[in-house]
C-alpha cells in the first residue's frame, strides 16, 4: 500500500512477463519506482533484474503485463523511445566508443534540447565539463576512452547519464570498479539527483550500498519479485535470505583459521617491480598455500602489477623469482607455461570468447599434461569433455550443456568458466583481479571457496579486490599506494578498518 504522502509512481510495472525460448526470465513482475527515490534491485545473476531494466531501456519487449509511465500505459519499443521519456542507463558492461574521447562519449545520444538541436553540441559539452567537475574526474576529457583505466571508463559512463536531462536513471553495478572515495562521490551525486526529483534504480551485489543508499528495495529470484522492503524495515540477512536462501551474510566469506607460517616456501618473490606510469616500486613474497591480498584505491597499480606477473606487460625494472629461479615472462604463453594464471577484471573482453562454448573456453590455455603452451591447444575430445564436465560439476557452473555459448551464462557462471580453465590446467599460482566483480552472493561464496581449496591443496593466490571486507579470506594483505607497496597486514582476522587505516594513512603521508 502506497503512503498518501508519497508521490505518484513515475514507473509502474504490473504482471510483467518475458520468456526467451523455454526460459521464463520474468514471471508476473510488479513494482513501483517513485520520483525522488533510490529503488534498489537485488537478486542473483539470472534472477531477472537485467531483463526488467532492458525492458525499460527498450532493448526487449514484454510478452505480457502492463507498464505505466506517469500513470499512463507506455510501450518502449527502442532505446530512442526510452531516451525520449527521459530514461538514462548505466550498464554493467560499459557501452562506450573506445576511439572517441571521454567528453564525446559523455555526450553521445543526449536528447536534443531544440527541434533541430542547434547549438546543442557546445551546450552538452559545457554540461559534460560541469559533470566531470562534480565527479572530480582526474584525467583529460579529450583523452580517448581506450587509453583510460576500467575505473575511469566507469566514471565516463556515469557522467554520460548525468549529462542528459534524465527523469529516471538506472545504475547497474556502478561502483564495481570504483575506489571507496569515488563511491562516496557517486553516492553524493545520486542524492543530488533524488533531491531534484529524479528516480534512480540501483542494482548492486554490494548489500552495504543498498542499505546505505536505497529508499526501497525489491528482491528478484527466478524471474519473480519475492520481497519488497522499505528503508529501515529489513536487515542485510533478510536480503541474503531472499537472494540465495543462505541464513546470514557471514556465510559468504570465511576467514582462514591460521596464517601461513613465515618459514613456508616462497613460491614467488617480487622486488622493486616497476613499469611507468602506474607501477613504481612493488615488492612482496607469496608463499605456498597462501592467499595474498593487494589492497589500495583505484590507481594504486594493483591490476598493472598482476599484468606484469602474467607477462601481459614487460617491466622496466625489478627482479622476479618463481620457485627459486629467475622469472621474467616474455609473454602470456610463457607465464602460463611456468604455471602462472590470471583471472582478469574484464572477463568478457579479456578472458572469454563470448560466442564460443563452455567447452571451448575451458580448453583455452591448454593443460599441463598435454605439454601444450599455445593459446589454443586441443587434447583428445573425449578426454577434454570428461575434464570439463568434471569442472562444471565441481564449480557448480549452471549451463545447459558443454556446447552452450558462454554469452548465455550469468556473470557468476562466466567467471567460474575462467576458473575452470586454470584449475583443469593444474597451475601453481592464480592471479585474481576483482574475481567477484558483478557476481551474486551465491557465486561469490563459491569463488572464494574455490580460491581457498586451491591454496589448501598447495597452490598460491594473489588477489586484488576493491571490496575490502572480502579480503578477510587472505592470510596476509599487502597495501599499495600510488604504485608502491607501503605496508603489510598479517591475518587471520584482518579487518576492513585495518586496511582502510593503512591505505589512507599512507596516502596522507605521500600527499
N, C-alpha and C positions, 0 to 999 in steps of 0.2 A: 504494500500500500504506500503510495507516494504522499509524503508530508505536504500539507497545504501550503507551507511556507516555501517549499521547493519550487523552482521554475519548471515550466513545462519542458519535457524532453526535447532535445534537438534531434536525436535519433531514437527511434523505437523499432525493435525487431519483434515480430510476433510469429512464432511457429515456423521459423526458417528451416528449410531442408535443402540438402545438396548431396548428390551422390556422384562419384567418379567410378563408373562401371559398377562393380559389386560392392565397392567401399562406400559406406554411408558416412560422409565427412561431417555433416550437420544433421541433427535429428531433433527438430522441433525447438530450435534455439529462440529464446525470448529474453530481451533485456532492454533497459533504457539507459541512454547516455545523456546527461544533463549539461547544459551550458554552465561554464564556470566551475566545473568539477573535473578531477582526475579520476578516471574509471580504470581500475586495474583488471587485466585479463590474465589469468594464470591457468596452468594445466600442463600436462606432459606434452612432449613433442608428438604431434599427430592427434591432439585432443580436439582440434577444430578452431583454435584461435586464429591461425593464419588464414584459413578458408573464410572465416567470418569477416576478417578485415579486408581480404581480397574482394569480397562481395561489395563492401563499402567503397573500395577503390575502383570498381567497375572492371576488375580483371576476370571475375567469374560471375555468373548469374545464378540466383537461387532457383531450385526446382519448384519450391512451394513456400507458402507463408507470405507474410506482408511486411514491407519495410516502409516506415513513415519518417519523413524529414520535415521538421516544423509542423508536425501533426497532420501532414498531407501525404497520401501514397506517393512513393517515388520508385522509379526504376533507373538504376545506374548502369547504363549499358556500355560505358567506356571510361577510361581514366580521364578523358577530357570532360565528360559529364560530371565526374566526381570533383574535378578541379573547379568547374563552373559553380558547383554547390558550395565551394569554399572548403573542400576537404583536402588536407595535405598528409602525406605519408612518408615516414622514415622507416625503410625496410631494413631487416637484419642483414640481408645480402645487398650491399650498397649499390644502387643504380647510378653510377657516376660515369662520365666520359673521360677516360684516362688522359687523352690528348688535350682536353680543354683545361683552362686554368681553373683554380679554385673559385674565383669570383664568377666566371662564366657558368660553372656547374651550379652555383648557388642561385643563378637567375634563370636557368633553363626551365621552361614550362610554366613560369609565373603568369597568372592571368593578366591580360591587358587591362589597363585602367580606363581606356577610352575605346571608342568604337574601332578606330584604326590603329590604336596602340602607339600614336605619335608621341615621341619623347619618352617612351617607356623604358628603353634600354638604359638611358642615362639615369633616370629616376630609380630603376631597380638596382643598378649598380651602387648608387648612393645609399639606398636602403641596405644593400648587402654589406657595405662597409660599416654601417651602423651596427648591424647584427654581428659582424665579425668583432667589433669592439666590445659588444656585450658578452660575447663568448670568449673574449680575450684570446683570439687566435694569434699565435705567435710565429706565424710563417707568412711569407709574401703571398698575397691573394692572387698575384699574377703567375704563381708557380703552377706548372702542370700537375694535375692530380696524380699522375703516375709516379711522380717524384716525392709524394707525401707518404708518411707512415700510415699504417692502418688506422691508428687512433686519430690522426689528423684528417683522414678521409671521412671518418665517422662524424667529426665536427663539421665538415663541409656539408654532409648530408643533413645534419640537424639545422645548419644555417639556411639551407635551401628551403626547408619547411617554414622557417620563420620569416623569410623574405616576402612570401606571398601573404595576402591579407586573409588568412585562414580563419574559419569559424570552428573547425574541427581538425585536430592534429593527432595522427596515430603514430605512436613510437613503439617499434618492435625491437626490444633489446638495445636501447640507445646507448647504454653505458658499458656494453660488452668489452669495448677496447679502450675505455677511458680510465684515467687515474682518479683517485679519490677527490683531488682538488677539482678536476674537470667535472666529475659527477656533481659535486656541490654547486658548481656554476650552472650546470644544466638544470638542477632542481630549482634554483632561483629563477631561471628563465621560465620553467613550467609554472611556477607560482605566479609570475608576472602575467603569463598568458591567461590562466584561470581567473585572476583578479580582474582582467579586462573582459571576461565573459566567454573566453574560448573554451570549448570542450576538448579534453585530452583523453585518448585511450592509450593506456600504458601497459605494454607486455614486457614481463621480465621474469626470469627464473630466480632472481635475487629477491628473496622474500622480505629482507630488511628494507629494500627500496619500496616495495609495495606497502609495507606498514607505515613507512615514513611519509610517503607522497600521496597515497590514494585516498579519496573520499569514499569510494565504493569499490568493491572487488567482486568479480564474477569468476567462478571456478568452472572450467571446462573439463570434461572427461568423456572419452569415447564419443565425441560429437554432440554431447548434451551439456546443458547447464546443470550442474549437480549442487551448487551452493551459490548464494549471493549474500554478501556481508556489507555492512556499513562501518565506517571508521569507528574504532574503539569497541566494536561488538564481536570481535573474534580474536583468536590467538594465532601465532605462527603455526602451532601444531594443528589447529583446525584446517589451515590451508594445506599443510603437508598431508593430512589425512584425506582431504578431498582429492588431491592430485594423485597420490600414489597408494594410499592405504597404509603407509608407514605410520607408526604411532607418534613418533616425535622427530623433530628436525635433527636431533643429535644422531639419529641412525644413519645419516648420510655421510658422515665423516668420522673415522676412528683415529685416535691418536696412537702413536706407537707406544708399546709397553716400556721400552728402554732405548737409550741411544746406541748407535753403532760405536763400538769401542775405538779409541784412538789408535790402538795397535792393529786394527783391521787393515787388510791390504788396500793400499791406494791404487785404484784402477786407473784413474785419470787425474793428471796433475796439470794445472794451468798456472803459468807465471808470466805476468807483465803483458798479457794479450792486448793488442791494440789494432784498431782499424778506424781511420777517420771516416765520417765525423762523429760517430756515436760511441765508439769503444776506445778508451784511453789507457787504462791500466787495470786489468782484471786478473785476479789471482785467487785460486781456491783448489782444494783437493776433493775428489769424490772417492769414497771407499766402497768396497764390495758389500752388497746387501743394504746400501744406504739410499734413502730418498733425500736429496739435497734441494732445497728451495732457493730461488733467486727472487728477492723482494725488492721493490722500488717503484717509483712512479713512472708513468709513460715518459719515454725519453731517457731512461736510465741506461739503456743499452743492453737490456736483457735478451730481447729477441735477436739482436745483432750478434751477441755472444754465442747463442745457440747456433746461428748460421755459420759462424766461424768454426765451431767444433764439428759441424756436419759437412764441412767442405763446400758449402754453397758460396761462401766468400773466402778470400785469402787474407790473412793477417799481414800487417806491415811490420809487426814486432811481436815478441813474446816467444815463450818456449812451452811446448806441449809434450807430455809423455803419456802413452797409453800402454798399460801392462808393463811399465818399466822401460819401454822402448820409445825413442823419439817418434812423435806423431805430428805430421803436418800434411793433412789430406789435400791432395791435388785436385780432388773433385768429389762430388757426392758419391759417385760409384766407389771411389777409393775409401771413403769413410764407411760405407756400407760393408765393403769387403773386410774392414777391420772390426766389424761388429758394432758400429755406432748407427743409431736410427733416430730420426726426427719425426715427431707428430707436430706439424706446423699449425700456426694460429689460423690461417685461412685454408681450411681443409678442402673447400670446393675448388679453389683455383690452384693450390699448391700441392695437394696430396692425392686428389681423386680425379679420375676421368668419368665425369658425371653420366655420360651416355652409355658407358660400359657396365658390365655386370659386376655383382659382388665377387664372383669367381675371378674375373679378370683383374679387378682392383686388388684383391688379396694376393694374387700371384705376382704383382708388380714388385720389383726389387729382388726377386729370386730367393732361393733358400740355400742356406749354407751347405746342406747335404748334397745339393746339386752342383756345387762348385762353380756356380754361375755368379758373375759380378755385374753384368749389364742390367739395364733397367727393365728389359722385357724378356728374361729367360723363361722358357716354359718346360716344366718337367712333364713326365707322362701324365696324360689327362686323368686317368683313373686314380692315380695316387694324389694328384692335385685336388681333385674333388673330395677325396676322403679327408685330406688335411684341412681343407677349407670348411667342409661340413663340421668337422670336429671343433674348429674355431668358432663357427657360428653358434654351436651349442654351448661352448664354454663361456662365451661372452654374452649370450642371450641376444644375439642380433635378430631383430624381427624383420624377416624378409620372406616374400612369397616363395622364392626359390633361389638357388645359387646363380641362376641366369637373369634374375631381376636387375634392372638398371639401378645403379646406386642413387640416381636422382629421385627415385620413387621412395627412398627411405627417409625417415625423420633425421634431424640433425644429430641426435644422440646415436642413432644406429650407423650413420655415416662415419662418425668418429670412431665407433667400435670397429668398423671395417679397416680403418688405418691402423688401429692397434693390432688387429688380427694379422695384418701383413707382416708386421715385425715379430710378433710372437711366433708365427709359423716359421720365420727365418732363424729363430734362436739367436737373437742379437745379445750383446753383453751390456750395452748402455743405451738407455732410452732418454732422449731429449724431448720433453713435453712443453710445448708453448701454448699456454692458455687451453689446456685439454678439455675443460668443462665449459668453455665459452658457448653460450647459446644452446645448452642441453638441459633437459629437465632434471628434477631432483632424483628420480629413479636411475636415469642413465648416469648422472653424476656419481651416485653411490657405486655403481658398477665400475666406472672408470677408475675411481680411487682404489677400489678393491683389487682391480687388475694390477695397478701400479704396485700395491703392497705385496701381492702374490709374486710379482716379478722380482721385487727386491728380496723377499724372503727366500726365493729359490737361488739367490746368489747374483742376481743382476744389480745394476746401479741405475738410478734415475736422477736426472736433473730437471727440475720443473719450474717454469715461470707461470705464475697465476696472480692476476690482479685482485682476486677475491682472497684477501689475506687470511680470513678465518679458515679457508680450506688448506692453507699451508700448515695447519696443525698436524697434517699427516706426515710432515717432514721430520726427519731425525735432526737435521740442522737447517738453518736458514742463513744464507749469505746476503747481506744488504748491499745494494748498488745505488749509487747516486752519480748522475752525470757521467756515466761511462766508466766509473771506478768502483771497485769493491772497497767498502769503507768499514765493514764490521761483520760480525758473525753472532748468531743467537743459537745456542745449543738447546735441543729438546731432550726428552719429550716435555710436553706442557707449554711449548712456545705459544704465546697468545697474540691476537691481533694487536692489542695495545702495545706489547713489546716491540712488534715490528714497526708500528706507526711511530713510536717514540724514537726508535733507531733511525728510521728514514728521515724524519723531519728535524731531528737534532742535527744530523749530518748536513741536511740541506741548509739549515740556518748557518752552520759553521762555514760552508763553502760559498755562501752568497755574500 
